[in-house]
């Protein structure tokens, strides 16, 4: 935090304008002018207008490696000191309240344990007759009931202490202004895809900073999941298998894309894994070029599944958190790595000049690919492209891509971007439930040489009915 002089410089990170205005910081010295550095939903260059700021006061561009850049733009605006001061104090008091509850719960838990041990000791010390008499006593039963209630209160307190991971000392002496200053929202522009120009939140910034100090010779790679809040317990099993059979040795970051995972659940997920986990929120909606009340014409699945297909085919490669990476390993929340992988899968991809790695090829549901293959042939003819091995590929068969290791440059290439734009605009993902598996399988057969693909036969893998040896 800059020392308070003629102005103070604060930064606000928020998911939307409303939350930004609610918890924004300000100067507490009323003789000074409060300046607020905001980075809220920056989607363009430094001349864009965001929130109430009319343009940006200053801009800087920082190279983060691999030809990618981070644009840091600052705007200034005065805010009411009293309003923001009370919001600041509200935030402090909430944290103190939670911490006090956690510590009281911990102390109560120790008292409860001591009381139970004492009761057990007394009962064992007495003879059987006295124990029987004691159990008939009208005083002992209320004591046991009270002890049980204390235990429930203690468990509740211990729960909050575990997930909030804080104590009174850390709260009372916490530098909130410093923590505010450490947060920022920046715009990411990735080399290889002009589409990646979106706001980069806290975990995104942490991961981009990690790339700056990436070990020499190690592939810039990450593992990613797309999850729903209701499936967190399933995800924990997948993370555990990934840790014990791969990532405890090779230490690659794990990115979890989600739509509405709470902070508490994010902490729960982090605690379930030894790996470094980064979260990226995504918003699912029917694209603007399609009617919002469209009618599904085939393969009737819920709309959320169709959103997922579009995400894995297209949107994941437009997320700012993926910027600067060379390889990605996609897994589903119920993917299980069955036994130790004795080599670095990303190094194997790099050292063998591979573009795409898979676990199996399976038949697809024809009802879910209505017109997809026909439109692909039309695209080939209209674009005059020379497919790599599309003519050899068996129609209605797909890579089982809930296990998929790929080079990011494949999906960021002009060839794939044009193809996925064409497929996307046809609307088949929503009308016919075209899956990401057939779309990407077709793309690989169009743009990747066959000897640049690899079947990981030695990887023990389980997903639903597939049990790869």
Kinemage of the C-alpha trace (Angstrom):
@kinemage 1
@onewidth
@group {chain A} dominant
@subgroup {mainchain}
@vectorlist {calphas} color= white
{ca unk a 1} P 0.000 0.000 0.000
{ca unk a 2} L 1.355 3.422 -0.914
{ca unk a 3} L 1.786 5.789 2.016
{ca unk a 4} L -1.053 8.307 2.302
{ca unk a 5} L 0.061 11.551 0.745
{ca unk a 6} L -1.960 13.871 -1.438
{ca unk a 7} L -3.838 10.775 -2.573
{ca unk a 8} L -4.031 7.083 -1.880
{ca unk a 9} L -4.040 4.403 -4.532
{ca unk a 10} L -6.277 1.428 -4.004
{ca unk a 11} L -7.246 -1.447 -6.237
{ca unk a 12} L -10.548 -3.256 -6.489
{ca unk a 13} L -11.133 -6.701 -7.966
{ca unk a 14} L -14.720 -7.716 -8.599
{ca unk a 15} L -16.777 -10.088 -10.657
{ca unk a 16} L -19.312 -7.413 -11.514
{ca unk a 17} L -19.879 -3.696 -11.082
{ca unk a 18} L -22.277 -4.073 -8.155
{ca unk a 19} L -19.880 -6.043 -5.980
{ca unk a 20} L -17.075 -3.687 -6.934
{ca unk a 21} L -19.017 -0.664 -5.692
{ca unk a 22} L -19.973 -2.468 -2.477
{ca unk a 23} L -16.534 -3.325 -1.138
{ca unk a 24} L -14.351 -0.646 -2.672
{ca unk a 25} L -11.722 0.989 -0.463
{ca unk a 26} L -10.929 4.663 0.122
{ca unk a 27} L -8.687 7.052 2.067
{ca unk a 28} L -9.542 7.486 5.728
{ca unk a 29} L -7.941 10.905 6.086
{ca unk a 30} L -10.750 13.267 5.121
{ca unk a 31} L -8.241 15.968 4.239
{ca unk a 32} L -6.965 13.860 1.400
{ca unk a 33} L -8.429 12.878 -1.938
{ca unk a 34} L -9.413 9.273 -2.481
{ca unk a 35} L -8.434 7.675 -5.767
{ca unk a 36} L -9.691 4.287 -6.698
{ca unk a 37} L -7.855 2.036 -9.123
{ca unk a 38} L -10.482 -0.283 -10.556
{ca unk a 39} L -10.132 -3.169 -12.959
{ca unk a 40} L -13.718 -4.313 -13.406
{ca unk a 41} L -14.674 -6.370 -16.423
{ca unk a 42} L -12.016 -4.957 -18.691
{ca unk a 43} L -12.732 -6.435 -22.092
{ca unk a 44} L -10.896 -4.186 -24.490
{ca unk a 45} L -7.872 -1.967 -24.695
{ca unk a 46} L -6.936 0.868 -22.392
{ca unk a 47} L -9.326 3.276 -24.068
{ca unk a 48} L -12.394 1.257 -23.124
{ca unk a 49} L -14.876 2.698 -20.666
{ca unk a 50} L -15.654 0.621 -17.590
{ca unk a 51} L -17.971 1.258 -14.666
{ca unk a 52} L -18.142 5.042 -14.060
{ca unk a 53} L -14.655 5.748 -15.357
{ca unk a 54} L -14.432 7.811 -18.512
{ca unk a 55} L -11.382 6.244 -20.073
{ca unk a 56} L -8.200 5.281 -18.296
{ca unk a 57} L -5.770 7.561 -16.548
{ca unk a 58} L -2.763 5.449 -17.444
{ca unk a 59} L -1.829 2.173 -19.031
{ca unk a 60} L 1.138 -0.157 -19.080
{ca unk a 61} L 1.832 -3.353 -20.962
{ca unk a 62} L 3.889 -6.160 -19.420
{ca unk a 63} L 5.235 -9.137 -21.362
{ca unk a 64} L 4.551 -12.367 -19.461
{ca unk a 65} L 6.298 -14.803 -21.759
{ca unk a 66} L 5.552 -16.747 -24.932
{ca unk a 67} L 4.652 -13.513 -26.705
{ca unk a 68} L 1.679 -12.889 -24.377
{ca unk a 69} L 1.014 -9.604 -22.631
{ca unk a 70} L -0.877 -8.224 -19.656
{ca unk a 71} L -2.383 -4.751 -19.977
{ca unk a 72} L -2.753 -2.914 -16.680
{ca unk a 73} L -5.100 0.046 -16.959
{ca unk a 74} L -5.927 2.515 -14.206
{ca unk a 75} L -8.861 4.863 -13.881
{ca unk a 76} L -9.480 7.335 -11.080
{ca unk a 77} L -12.625 8.541 -9.403
{ca unk a 78} L -13.476 10.029 -5.997
{ca unk a 79} L -15.890 8.181 -3.720
{ca unk a 80} L -17.756 9.083 -0.560
{ca unk a 81} L -15.399 8.382 2.337
{ca unk a 82} L -18.093 7.635 4.918
{ca unk a 83} L -19.856 5.094 2.710
{ca unk a 84} L -16.723 3.140 1.879
{ca unk a 85} L -15.351 3.377 5.428
{ca unk a 86} L -18.441 1.640 6.805
{ca unk a 87} L -18.157 -1.063 4.174
{ca unk a 88} L -14.565 -1.562 5.217
{ca unk a 89} L -15.526 -1.870 8.881
{ca unk a 90} L -18.352 -4.248 7.994
{ca unk a 91} L -15.877 -6.543 6.269
{ca unk a 92} L -13.548 -6.474 9.300
{ca unk a 93} L -16.377 -7.210 11.759
{ca unk a 94} L -17.673 -10.142 9.719
{ca unk a 95} L -14.214 -11.715 9.715
{ca unk a 96} L -13.818 -11.163 13.472
{ca unk a 97} L -17.249 -12.660 14.134
{ca unk a 98} L -16.428 -15.790 12.140
{ca unk a 99} L -13.035 -16.115 13.805
{ca unk a 100} L -14.446 -15.698 17.334
{ca unk a 101} L -17.023 -18.371 16.571
{ca unk a 102} L -14.315 -20.693 15.333
{ca unk a 103} L -12.101 -20.206 18.385
{ca unk a 104} L -14.985 -20.578 20.842
{ca unk a 105} L -15.883 -23.777 19.030
{ca unk a 106} L -12.324 -25.068 19.378
{ca unk a 107} L -12.180 -24.285 23.125
{ca unk a 108} L -15.623 -25.809 23.635
{ca unk a 109} L -14.460 -28.907 21.837
{ca unk a 110} L -11.547 -29.366 24.243
{ca unk a 111} L -13.857 -28.846 27.241
{ca unk a 112} L -16.311 -31.348 25.791
{ca unk a 113} L -13.598 -33.952 25.291
{ca unk a 114} L -12.319 -33.442 28.832
{ca unk a 115} L -15.827 -33.764 30.291
{ca unk a 116} L -16.505 -36.971 28.385
{ca unk a 117} L -13.190 -38.490 29.458
{ca unk a 118} L -13.981 -37.582 33.074
{ca unk a 119} L -17.431 -39.176 32.919
{ca unk a 120} L -16.023 -42.343 31.370
{ca unk a 121} L -13.312 -42.529 34.000
{ca unk a 122} L -15.828 -42.185 36.826
{ca unk a 123} L -18.061 -44.871 35.343
{ca unk a 124} L -15.183 -47.286 34.946
{ca unk a 125} L -13.916 -46.583 38.419
{ca unk a 126} L -17.183 -47.526 40.004
{ca unk a 127} L -18.456 -51.041 40.320
{ca unk a 128} L -21.023 -52.470 37.954
{ca unk a 129} L -23.705 -51.951 40.540
{ca unk a 130} L -22.842 -48.344 40.972
{ca unk a 131} L -22.638 -47.916 37.210
{ca unk a 132} L -26.121 -49.379 36.909
{ca unk a 133} L -27.314 -47.130 39.660
{ca unk a 134} L -25.656 -44.173 38.078
{ca unk a 135} L -27.357 -44.846 34.769
{ca unk a 136} L -30.657 -44.762 36.610
{ca unk a 137} L -29.738 -41.455 38.195
{ca unk a 138} L -31.758 -38.500 37.006
{ca unk a 139} L -28.624 -36.326 37.167
{ca unk a 140} L -26.342 -38.347 34.907
{ca unk a 141} L -28.621 -38.460 31.873
{ca unk a 142} L -28.933 -34.637 31.637
{ca unk a 143} L -25.140 -34.444 32.020
{ca unk a 144} L -24.633 -36.822 29.102
{ca unk a 145} L -27.198 -34.916 27.030
{ca unk a 146} L -25.519 -31.613 27.799
{ca unk a 147} L -22.124 -33.083 26.886
{ca unk a 148} L -23.513 -34.321 23.572
{ca unk a 149} L -24.901 -30.880 22.767
{ca unk a 150} L -21.537 -29.337 23.599
{ca unk a 151} L -19.911 -31.783 21.214
{ca unk a 152} L -22.248 -30.722 18.409
{ca unk a 153} L -21.422 -27.052 19.047
{ca unk a 154} L -17.743 -27.922 19.104
{ca unk a 155} L -17.887 -29.804 15.827
{ca unk a 156} L -19.628 -26.821 14.240
{ca unk a 157} L -16.966 -24.482 15.539
{ca unk a 158} L -14.150 -26.767 14.419
{ca unk a 159} L -15.727 -26.919 10.959
{ca unk a 160} L -15.642 -23.161 10.594
{ca unk a 161} L -12.124 -22.980 11.980
{ca unk a 162} L -10.938 -25.562 9.465
{ca unk a 163} L -12.481 -23.940 6.391
{ca unk a 164} L -11.745 -20.321 7.318
{ca unk a 165} L -8.235 -21.175 8.543
{ca unk a 166} L -7.943 -18.061 10.653
{ca unk a 167} L -7.570 -17.055 14.297
{ca unk a 168} L -8.229 -13.953 16.395
{ca unk a 169} L -4.659 -12.697 16.170
{ca unk a 170} L -4.530 -12.899 12.377
{ca unk a 171} L -7.875 -11.067 12.118
{ca unk a 172} L -7.197 -8.251 14.582
{ca unk a 173} L -3.874 -7.424 12.959
{ca unk a 174} L -4.855 -8.082 9.372
{ca unk a 175} L -3.861 -5.320 6.953
{ca unk a 176} L -7.013 -5.002 4.898
{ca unk a 177} L -5.724 -2.120 2.831
{ca unk a 178} L -2.678 -4.141 1.835
{ca unk a 179} L -4.850 -7.079 0.860
{ca unk a 180} L -7.033 -4.757 -1.215
{ca unk a 181} L -3.991 -3.369 -2.918
{ca unk a 182} L -2.747 -6.853 -3.778
{ca unk a 183} L -5.900 -7.584 -5.772
{ca unk a 184} L -6.191 -6.463 -9.344
{ca unk a 185} L -8.100 -7.247 -12.491
{ca unk a 186} L -6.133 -7.177 -15.705
{ca unk a 187} L -6.716 -7.770 -19.360
{ca unk a 188} L -4.943 -10.722 -20.969
{ca unk a 189} L -3.956 -10.777 -24.628
{ca unk a 190} L -2.526 -14.096 -25.765
{ca unk a 191} L -0.253 -14.614 -28.706
{ca unk a 192} L -1.966 -17.036 -31.050
{ca unk a 193} L -5.513 -16.039 -30.209
{ca unk a 194} L -6.806 -12.504 -30.387
{ca unk a 195} L -9.999 -13.793 -28.776
{ca unk a 196} L -8.336 -14.056 -25.379
{ca unk a 197} L -8.802 -10.496 -24.212
{ca unk a 198} L -10.812 -10.815 -21.042
{ca unk a 199} L -10.514 -9.814 -17.436
{ca unk a 200} L -8.134 -11.975 -15.418
{ca unk a 201} L -9.182 -12.558 -11.803
{ca unk a 202} L -7.137 -13.473 -8.725
{ca unk a 203} L -6.347 -17.131 -9.466
{ca unk a 204} L -5.730 -16.257 -13.092
{ca unk a 205} L -3.176 -13.641 -12.070
{ca unk a 206} L -1.501 -16.070 -9.654
{ca unk a 207} L -1.180 -18.645 -12.408
{ca unk a 208} L 0.160 -16.090 -14.884
{ca unk a 209} L 2.743 -15.079 -12.283
{ca unk a 210} L 3.664 -18.744 -11.860
{ca unk a 211} L 4.423 -18.901 -15.583
{ca unk a 212} L 6.970 -16.119 -15.197
{ca unk a 213} L 9.086 -18.338 -12.931
{ca unk a 214} L 8.381 -21.608 -14.737
{ca unk a 215} L 11.300 -24.081 -14.478
{ca unk a 216} L 13.529 -24.253 -17.537
{ca unk a 217} L 12.985 -27.362 -19.602
{ca unk a 218} L 9.602 -28.171 -18.089
{ca unk a 219} L 6.631 -28.041 -20.513
{ca unk a 220} L 4.234 -25.209 -19.754
{ca unk a 221} L 1.220 -27.371 -19.106
{ca unk a 222} L -1.853 -27.641 -16.901
{ca unk a 223} L -4.602 -30.120 -16.080
{ca unk a 224} L -8.174 -28.912 -16.180
{ca unk a 225} L -11.681 -29.882 -15.118
{ca unk a 226} L -15.116 -28.381 -15.669
{ca unk a 227} L -17.281 -29.092 -12.636
{ca unk a 228} L -20.641 -28.491 -10.992
{ca unk a 229} L -21.069 -27.727 -7.296
{ca unk a 230} L -23.186 -30.828 -6.705
{ca unk a 231} L -20.352 -33.110 -7.898
{ca unk a 232} L -17.552 -31.911 -5.616
{ca unk a 233} L -17.365 -35.194 -3.706
{ca unk a 234} L -16.898 -37.058 -7.002
{ca unk a 235} L -14.198 -34.624 -8.081
{ca unk a 236} L -12.224 -35.231 -4.877
{ca unk a 237} L -11.755 -38.887 -5.839
{ca unk a 238} L -10.446 -37.898 -9.264
{ca unk a 239} L -8.042 -35.359 -7.771
{ca unk a 240} L -6.785 -37.916 -5.267
{ca unk a 241} L -6.053 -40.437 -8.015
{ca unk a 242} L -4.340 -37.770 -10.122
{ca unk a 243} L -2.189 -36.672 -7.189
{ca unk a 244} L -1.060 -40.109 -6.074
{ca unk a 245} L -0.465 -41.476 -9.578
{ca unk a 246} L 1.003 -38.447 -11.357
{ca unk a 247} L 1.022 -34.989 -9.858
{ca unk a 248} L 2.731 -35.716 -6.537
{ca unk a 249} L 5.829 -36.259 -8.678
{ca unk a 250} L 5.437 -33.793 -11.554
{ca unk a 251} L 3.621 -30.876 -9.908
{ca unk a 252} L 1.547 -29.307 -12.667
{ca unk a 253} L -1.140 -26.721 -11.847
{ca unk a 254} L -4.765 -27.811 -11.943
{ca unk a 255} L -7.372 -25.389 -13.291
{ca unk a 256} L -10.996 -25.899 -12.322
{ca unk a 257} L -13.589 -24.140 -14.435
{ca unk a 258} L -16.946 -23.642 -12.782
{ca unk a 259} L -20.068 -21.528 -12.951
{ca unk a 260} L -21.087 -21.069 -9.324
{ca unk a 261} L -18.722 -22.778 -6.879
{ca unk a 262} L -18.746 -20.899 -3.555
{ca unk a 263} L -15.579 -19.817 -1.761
{ca unk a 264} L -16.226 -22.394 0.957
{ca unk a 265} L -16.475 -25.181 -1.614
{ca unk a 266} L -13.362 -23.926 -3.371
{ca unk a 267} L -11.506 -24.238 -0.068
{ca unk a 268} L -12.935 -27.714 0.388
{ca unk a 269} L -11.630 -28.739 -3.051
{ca unk a 270} L -8.200 -27.278 -2.343
{ca unk a 271} L -7.999 -29.224 0.903
{ca unk a 272} L -8.870 -32.445 -0.910
{ca unk a 273} L -5.766 -32.255 -3.101
{ca unk a 274} L -2.030 -31.819 -2.668
{ca unk a 275} L -1.786 -30.031 -6.013
{ca unk a 276} L -1.901 -26.293 -6.639
{ca unk a 277} L -5.468 -25.591 -7.742
{ca unk a 278} L -6.693 -22.499 -9.548
{ca unk a 279} L -10.327 -21.585 -10.156
{ca unk a 280} L -11.796 -19.810 -13.157
{ca unk a 281} L -15.475 -18.862 -13.188
{ca unk a 282} L -17.329 -19.193 -16.482
{ca unk a 283} L -20.766 -18.072 -17.538
{ca unk a 284} L -22.898 -20.313 -19.711
{ca unk a 285} L -25.537 -18.910 -22.028
{ca unk a 286} L -26.931 -19.566 -25.471
{ca unk a 287} L -24.899 -17.490 -27.957
{ca unk a 288} L -26.467 -14.314 -29.316
{ca unk a 289} L -26.763 -15.656 -32.864
{ca unk a 290} L -29.250 -18.322 -31.709
{ca unk a 291} L -32.787 -17.839 -30.328
{ca unk a 292} L -32.936 -18.101 -26.544
{ca unk a 293} L -36.014 -20.326 -26.720
{ca unk a 294} L -34.696 -22.651 -29.438
{ca unk a 295} L -36.256 -26.078 -29.882
{ca unk a 296} L -34.007 -29.143 -29.625
{ca unk a 297} L -34.388 -31.160 -32.805
{ca unk a 298} L -32.532 -34.348 -31.886
{ca unk a 299} L -30.735 -36.111 -29.045
{ca unk a 300} L -32.683 -34.354 -26.295
{ca unk a 301} L -30.339 -33.532 -23.442
{ca unk a 302} L -30.575 -30.759 -20.903
{ca unk a 303} L -29.254 -27.353 -21.921
{ca unk a 304} L -26.394 -27.515 -19.410
{ca unk a 305} L -24.874 -30.472 -21.237
{ca unk a 306} L -24.948 -28.531 -24.505
{ca unk a 307} L -23.237 -25.611 -22.798
{ca unk a 308} L -20.561 -28.063 -21.676
{ca unk a 309} L -20.067 -29.332 -25.241
{ca unk a 310} L -19.583 -25.784 -26.526
{ca unk a 311} L -17.191 -25.002 -23.679
{ca unk a 312} L -14.870 -27.942 -24.369
{ca unk a 313} L -14.998 -27.345 -28.133
{ca unk a 314} L -14.465 -23.603 -28.130
{ca unk a 315} L -14.765 -21.496 -25.004
{ca unk a 316} L -12.079 -23.154 -22.894
{ca unk a 317} L -9.403 -21.862 -25.271
{ca unk a 318} L -10.720 -18.315 -24.902
{ca unk a 319} L -10.337 -18.273 -21.112
{ca unk a 320} L -7.639 -15.885 -19.859
{ca unk a 321} L -6.287 -18.391 -17.346
{ca unk a 322} L -5.062 -20.630 -20.206
{ca unk a 323} L -2.899 -17.888 -21.669
{ca unk a 324} L 0.764 -18.756 -22.177
{ca unk a 325} L 0.417 -22.516 -21.778
{ca unk a 326} L 1.678 -25.011 -24.339
{ca unk a 327} L -0.186 -28.178 -23.312
{ca unk a 328} L -3.459 -29.046 -21.593
{ca unk a 329} L -4.729 -32.298 -20.102
{ca unk a 330} L -8.500 -32.450 -19.850
{ca unk a 331} L -10.149 -34.797 -17.346
{ca unk a 332} L -13.746 -35.191 -16.169
{ca unk a 333} L -14.745 -34.983 -12.517
{ca unk a 334} L -15.253 -38.783 -12.481
{ca unk a 335} L -12.000 -39.618 -14.283
{ca unk a 336} L -9.778 -41.966 -12.293
{ca unk a 337} L -6.065 -42.576 -12.921
{ca unk a 338} L -5.718 -46.151 -11.723
{ca unk a 339} L -1.970 -46.620 -11.261
{ca unk a 340} L 1.236 -44.582 -11.172
{ca unk a 341} L 2.305 -43.000 -14.440
{ca unk a 342} L 6.066 -43.433 -14.491
{ca unk a 343} L 6.865 -40.574 -16.852
{ca unk a 344} L 5.879 -36.968 -17.424
{ca unk a 345} L 3.033 -37.148 -19.929
{ca unk a 346} L 3.660 -33.581 -21.126
{ca unk a 347} L 7.361 -34.197 -21.683
{ca unk a 348} L 6.400 -37.246 -23.687
{ca unk a 349} L 4.117 -35.131 -25.867
{ca unk a 350} L 6.827 -32.516 -26.402
{ca unk a 351} L 9.750 -34.877 -26.962
{ca unk a 352} L 7.810 -36.900 -29.536
{ca unk a 353} L 6.356 -33.865 -31.355
{ca unk a 354} L 2.806 -34.959 -30.599
{ca unk a 355} L -0.250 -32.757 -31.020
{ca unk a 356} L -2.979 -34.957 -29.559
{ca unk a 357} L -3.017 -37.785 -27.019
{ca unk a 358} L -6.010 -39.987 -26.239
{ca unk a 359} L -7.038 -43.081 -24.297
{ca unk a 360} L -9.548 -44.826 -26.607
{ca unk a 361} L -11.696 -44.505 -29.737
{ca unk a 362} L -15.385 -45.369 -29.340
{ca unk a 363} L -18.584 -45.247 -31.446
{ca unk a 364} L -20.717 -42.123 -31.025
{ca unk a 365} L -24.484 -41.777 -30.832
{ca unk a 366} L -25.632 -41.048 -34.384
{ca unk a 367} L -28.699 -39.179 -33.142
{ca unk a 368} L -26.328 -36.657 -31.562
{ca unk a 369} L -24.373 -35.971 -34.766
{ca unk a 370} L -27.207 -35.223 -37.194
{ca unk a 371} L -25.742 -33.240 -40.137
{ca unk a 372} L -22.343 -32.783 -38.436
{ca unk a 373} L -20.358 -35.020 -40.780
{ca unk a 374} L -22.235 -33.732 -43.834
{ca unk a 375} L -21.519 -30.127 -42.895
{ca unk a 376} L -17.875 -30.998 -42.314
{ca unk a 377} L -17.579 -32.297 -45.878
{ca unk a 378} L -19.205 -29.115 -47.127
{ca unk a 379} L -16.664 -27.084 -45.156
{ca unk a 380} L -13.793 -29.078 -46.663
{ca unk a 381} L -15.064 -28.415 -50.187
{ca unk a 382} L -15.833 -24.736 -49.594
{ca unk a 383} L -12.527 -24.075 -47.847
{ca unk a 384} L -10.401 -26.096 -50.248
{ca unk a 385} L -8.406 -27.564 -47.378
{ca unk a 386} L -6.406 -30.779 -47.582
{ca unk a 387} L -7.471 -33.009 -44.664
{ca unk a 388} L -4.694 -34.949 -42.950
{ca unk a 389} L -6.532 -38.246 -42.363
{ca unk a 390} L -10.239 -37.343 -42.336
{ca unk a 391} L -10.914 -39.630 -45.309
{ca unk a 392} L -9.442 -42.535 -43.342
{ca unk a 393} L -11.438 -41.784 -40.201
{ca unk a 394} L -14.400 -44.046 -39.550
{ca unk a 395} L -17.574 -41.971 -39.502
{ca unk a 396} L -19.487 -41.809 -36.188
{ca unk a 397} L -16.389 -42.803 -34.204
{ca unk a 398} L -14.730 -40.384 -31.771
{ca unk a 399} L -11.813 -39.987 -29.419
{ca unk a 400} L -13.034 -40.675 -25.893
{ca unk a 401} L -11.944 -37.217 -24.930
{ca unk a 402} L -12.715 -37.036 -21.237
{ca unk a 403} L -9.031 -37.997 -21.235
{ca unk a 404} L -7.334 -35.657 -23.685
{ca unk a 405} L -3.766 -34.354 -23.748
{ca unk a 406} L -3.212 -31.780 -26.459
{ca unk a 407} L -1.004 -28.987 -27.657
{ca unk a 408} L -2.705 -25.636 -27.169
{ca unk a 409} L -1.429 -24.333 -30.516
{ca unk a 410} L -3.698 -26.852 -32.247
{ca unk a 411} L -6.842 -25.243 -30.861
{ca unk a 412} L -5.519 -21.688 -31.192
{ca unk a 413} L -4.507 -22.141 -34.839
{ca unk a 414} L -6.292 -20.237 -37.585
{ca unk a 415} L -7.381 -23.537 -39.106
{ca unk a 416} L -9.207 -24.679 -36.008
{ca unk a 417} L -10.574 -21.242 -35.153
{ca unk a 418} L -12.178 -20.939 -38.584
{ca unk a 419} L -13.550 -24.472 -38.396
{ca unk a 420} L -15.024 -24.099 -34.913
{ca unk a 421} L -16.557 -20.749 -35.882
{ca unk a 422} L -18.247 -22.452 -38.805
{ca unk a 423} L -19.519 -25.325 -36.636
{ca unk a 424} L -20.597 -22.986 -33.853
{ca unk a 425} L -22.597 -20.697 -36.144
{ca unk a 426} L -24.532 -23.686 -37.535
{ca unk a 427} L -26.091 -24.069 -34.082
{ca unk a 428} L -25.862 -27.862 -34.132
{ca unk a 429} L -24.387 -27.952 -30.626
{ca unk a 430} L -27.732 -26.687 -29.320
{ca unk a 431} L -30.181 -28.032 -31.925
{ca unk a 432} L -28.736 -31.556 -32.266
{ca unk a 433} L -26.415 -31.791 -29.234
{ca unk a 434} L -23.247 -32.075 -31.298
{ca unk a 435} L -20.708 -33.122 -28.708
{ca unk a 436} L -17.223 -31.824 -28.176
{ca unk a 437} L -15.910 -35.369 -28.818
{ca unk a 438} L -17.051 -35.616 -32.473
{ca unk a 439} L -16.234 -31.964 -33.177
{ca unk a 440} L -12.675 -32.255 -31.884
{ca unk a 441} L -12.153 -35.724 -33.329
{ca unk a 442} L -13.056 -34.379 -36.755
{ca unk a 443} L -10.765 -31.393 -36.217
{ca unk a 444} L -7.821 -33.632 -35.312
{ca unk a 445} L -8.378 -35.702 -38.467
{ca unk a 446} L -8.485 -32.483 -40.504
{ca unk a 447} L -5.496 -30.606 -39.115
{ca unk a 448} L -3.140 -33.075 -37.403
{ca unk a 449} L -0.986 -35.704 -39.055
{ca unk a 450} L -1.772 -39.186 -37.837
{ca unk a 451} L 1.770 -39.731 -36.566
{ca unk a 452} L 1.291 -36.656 -34.355
{ca unk a 453} L -1.427 -38.423 -32.376
{ca unk a 454} L -0.784 -40.996 -29.663
{ca unk a 455} L -2.828 -43.625 -27.858
{ca unk a 456} L -1.696 -43.818 -24.225
{ca unk a 457} L -2.117 -47.566 -23.902
{ca unk a 458} L 0.018 -47.736 -20.759
{ca unk a 459} L -2.165 -45.377 -18.732
{ca unk a 460} L -4.575 -47.074 -16.339
{ca unk a 461} L -7.782 -45.095 -16.656
{ca unk a 462} L -11.388 -45.489 -15.587
{ca unk a 463} L -14.411 -43.425 -16.564
{ca unk a 464} L -17.969 -44.706 -16.339
{ca unk a 465} L -18.081 -47.992 -18.291
{ca unk a 466} L -14.590 -47.614 -19.715
{ca unk a 467} L -11.994 -49.442 -17.650
{ca unk a 468} L -8.710 -49.018 -19.508
{ca unk a 469} L -6.227 -51.693 -18.397
